[in-house]
Amino acid sequence: LLTPPERLARDRKTLGTLFETLCYRDLDVYARSFGASVLHYRDNSDLEVDVIIERKDGSWGAFEVKLGPAQIENAAKHLHALERKMVEGGQEPPVCKCVVVGTFSHAYTREDGVQVVPLLALAP
């Protein structure tokens, strides 16, 4: 069954899942264009990061996907936690940490190095 747009707009969890799926697909298309792999990260401590893009040379980037700006701070915490965990485990740090947002007017880099990018600004 199709869900009317008004009902979907009230169901933030489903809308967020659909948005995350859309972003994953876009990032996968872009990553494949330069031979990279797209993964999801979740570990036994319940740390989760929505998208990991890994290039053939082993360099990687971490991406959190959020509907709006209110979720950016928590997403950045997840990205920093993953970076710490990987570096402590002997891995190189990510070449980028990025929060992809649906409703935002411009891209910018936070003081902590996390990039905030609206979905519409992504391109290969």
Disulfide bonds with the S-S distance in Angstrom:
none
